[in-house]
């Protein structure tokens, strides 16, 4: 990755101004040696501030229990995220935690797993103007490479491939295939590393978690083999059940068995509990998803990740299950959980605030409160991607809860015309096309002209009916 021009992606406070100037100066003087390193600073990990905040929270929710084979990777990525956000001391602290974690794996400074971490530290010290310290880490890297050359000449170390794969998979869902390729390269050099094999498969199959795409037969066979090799991986087991449920298999009994095992383990986003809740959702067993969430909360009442999962289950039940109307007690519980979640994720709460507004709207007496929340959110200085998401959600709220079809269309247009390819843009374009094709709305001619003149309408994969 070429050095960022002036580090325009870093947000700073007034107290960081002097440090920022120093970083710009150091970046301009950076030697090519740093640019040749394999680490987070050279992997093109660009993201908006809001996305960085959301990713920071997701990494916290993974947990730091002993035995987590990705703990060093978590700390490394957290360090880079905090650097991107302008929190330099926090970045230094996380990189140091990563160093300690990798040292505990054995071989001390000779461990190839430290290659990425030392590269990160060399870059961080360089940007802080601490060139002596930066050079010291470059020297450590040279020693590591001399003592532990990669098993295959001109190939990355397997540990570097695995960490790059894990980072890409977490940083950007669109890079899952690239992540799978790096895991495959790592496994070829170290075929006994079961976590790498499992993660490669998860990078491939999690593309299907949120869509009804047919899974390749070879991938399904790999899943079966992976479960035999990694039988204690509850997350893998939950993903397997989810894929099979999407294919129409009846996996409810297996889900109940897995539920008992998951509830016995420490809570984290790697435990498989959220994926198992999605299994119940796809089986139309919304009440069972809620029951699982409440059981987990009863055992761990202070875990914010579980409150987030529980709020999600109640939202599914209220929005998607139309066979019976939810009672007021269920809606009150949903609102209470969503309010807690918003307060527990203060730096990445926009989507959660939208969910809360929608819960108010479904309460039958909260339309005014929902409208107030949406208006307050739209008054904020939002990044284009967040504004697009908000317009799309507000358009649906206008249509389904307020029965204001024309205003809804206007906000779908607002979402669609923001030049940011995303699910929300595509969803708004799809809905506009459906209205156009039905031909019953008096805005059809305007919609037709709008879509005709929308440059991005064909670039997001929406078929033109």
C-alpha positions, 0 to 999 in steps of 0.5 A, spaced: 500 500 500 502 506 498 502 511 504 496 515 505 496 522 502 497 526 508 493 521 512 486 524 510 483 518 513 485 519 520 480 523 525 484 527 530 482 532 536 485 538 537 490 535 542 492 531 536 494 536 532 501 537 533 502 529 533 498 529 526 503 534 523 508 529 525 505 523 522 504 527 515 512 529 516 514 522 517 510 519 512 513 523 507 520 521 509 518 513 509 523 509 506 521 503 502 523 498 507 517 500 511 512 499 505 515 492 503 513 489 510 507 485 510 502 488 516 496 492 517 499 498 514 500 495 508 494 491 506 489 497 504 485 496 510 481 503 508 474 504 512 470 510 514 470 512 521 463 509 523 465 502 520 471 503 524 467 504 530 463 498 528 469 493 527 472 496 534 465 493 537 465 487 534 472 485 536 471 487 543 465 482 543 469 476 540 472 476 547 479 475 550 478 468 553 484 464 554 485 459 548 482 463 543 487 462 537 486 469 534 487 473 540 494 476 538 490 477 531 485 481 535 489 485 538 493 487 532 487 489 528 484 493 534 491 496 534 491 498 527 483 501 528 485 505 534 491 508 530 486 509 524 481 513 529 487 517 531 488 514 538 495 513 538 496 511 545 491 505 545 494 503 538 501 502 542 497 498 548 494 493 543 500 492 539 504 491 545 498 486 548 499 482 541 506 482 542 505 479 549 500 474 546 504 471 541 510 471 545 506 466 550 505 461 544 513 459 544 519 461 541 519 468 544 522 473 538 524 467 533 516 466 532 514 467 525 507 469 528 511 476 530 512 478 523 506 482 522 506 485 529 513 487 529 511 490 522 505 494 525 510 497 531 515 499 526 510 503 522 507 506 528 513 508 531 515 511 524 509 515 524 510 517 531 516 520 529 520 515 533 525 513 528 530 509 533 524 505 535 522 504 528 529 501 526 529 497 532 523 493 530 526 493 522 532 490 525 528 484 529 524 483 523 531 482 519 533 477 524 526 473 524 527 472 517 534 470 517 532 465 523 525 463 520 525 463 513 518 461 509 518 454 508 517 456 500 521 460 497 518 467 495 512 465 499 509 469 505 510 465 511 504 461 513 503 465 519 503 471 515 498 468 510 493 466 516 493 473 519 492 477 513 486 472 511 483 473 518 484 480 518 481 481 511 475 476 513 473 481 519 475 487 516 471 487 509 465 482 508 467 483 500 474 480 501 472 473 504 474 469 497 481 473 498 481 471 505 479 464 503 485 464 498 490 466 503 488 461 508 489 456 503 496 458 502 497 458 509 494 451 510 498 448 504 505 450 508 502 447 515 496 442 513 496 440 521 493 447 523 486 445 524 483 453 525 486 455 519 482 450 515 476 451 519 477 459 518 478 458 510 471 454 510 468 459 514 470 464 509 467 461 503 460 459 506 459 465 510 457 468 504 451 464 504 449 466 511 444 472 509 442 469 502 438 464 499 444 462 494 445 455 493 451 452 496 456 448 492 456 441 493 463 441 494 463 446 499 457 442 503 462 436 503 468 440 506 463 442 511 462 435 513 469 434 513 471 440 517 466 438 523 469 431 523 476 435 524 474 440 528 468 437 532 468 442 538 467 448 534 460 450 536 460 456 531 462 451 525 456 447 527 451 453 528 453 455 521 453 448 518 445 448 521 444 455 518 446 452 511 442 446 511 436 450 514 436 454 508 436 448 504 430 446 507 432 441 511 429 440 518 435 441 523 430 443 529 432 437 533 440 438 532 439 445 534 436 444 540 442 439 542 447 444 540 443 450 544 445 446 550 453 445 548 453 453 546 450 455 553 455 451 557 461 455 554 463 462 555 459 467 551 462 471 545 461 472 538 465 466 536 460 461 541 455 460 535 449 463 539 447 468 534 448 464 528 444 458 532 438 464 533 438 465 525 437 458 524 431 458 529 429 464 525 430 461 518 425 455 521 420 460 523 421 458 530 422 466 533 419 464 540 425 459 540 430 464 538 427 469 544 427 463 549 435 461 547 436 469 548 433 469 555 436 463 557 443 466 555 441 472 559 439 469 565 446 466 565 450 472 563 445 478 565 451 483 564 454 481 557 452 486 552 453 482 546 447 477 549 443 483 550 444 485 542 442 478 540 436 478 544 434 485 541 435 482 534 430 476 536 425 480 538 425 484 532 425 478 528 419 476 532 415 483 531 417 484 524 417 478 520 412 473 524 405 475 521 401 469 524 399 473 530 400 480 533 405 481 538 403 482 545 404 489 549 409 486 554 413 483 548 414 490 545 415 493 551 421 488 552 423 489 545 424 496 546 427 496 553 432 491 550 434 496 544 434 502 549 440 498 553 443 496 546 443 503 544 447 505 550 452 500 550 454 501 543 455 509 544 460 509 538 456 504 533 449 505 535 446 508 528 443 502 526 441 500 533 437 507 533 434 505 527 431 498 530 429 502 536 425 507 532 422 501 528 420 498 535 417 504 537 413 504 531 410 497 532 408 499 539 402 502 536 403 508 540 410 510 538 409 513 531 410 520 534 417 518 538 419 514 532 418 520 527 422 524 532 428 519 532 428 519 525 428 526 524 434 527 529 438 522 526 437 525 519 439 532 522 446 529 524 452 530 520 453 523 517 457 519 512 454 517 505 454 510 507 450 511 513 446 517 510 444 512 505 442 506 510 438 511 514 434 514 508 432 506 506 430 505 513 426 511 513 423 510 507 420 503 509 418 506 515 414 511 511 411 506 507 409 500 512 408 504 519 405 511 516 402 509 510 405 515 506 407 511 499 409 518 496 414 520 501 417 513 502 418 513 494 422 520 495 426 517 500 428 511 496 430 515 491 435 519 496 438 513 498 439 510 491 442 517 488 448 517 493 454 514 490 455 508 494 454 501 492 451 497 498 445 493 500 441 499 502 442 502 495 440 496 491 434 495 496 432 502 494 433 501 487 429 494 487 423 497 490 423 503 486 423 498 480 417 494 483 413 500 483 415 502 476 413 495 473 407 495 477 405 501 474 399 503 479 403 509 482 402 516 480 409 517 480 411 511 476 413 516 470 418 520 475 420 513 477 422 511 470 426 517 469 429 517 475 432 510 474 433 511 467 438 517 469 441 513 475 448 512 473 449 506 479 442 503 477 446 497 473 452 497 477 450 494 483 447 488 480 440 489 479 436 486 473 432 491 469 426 488 468 
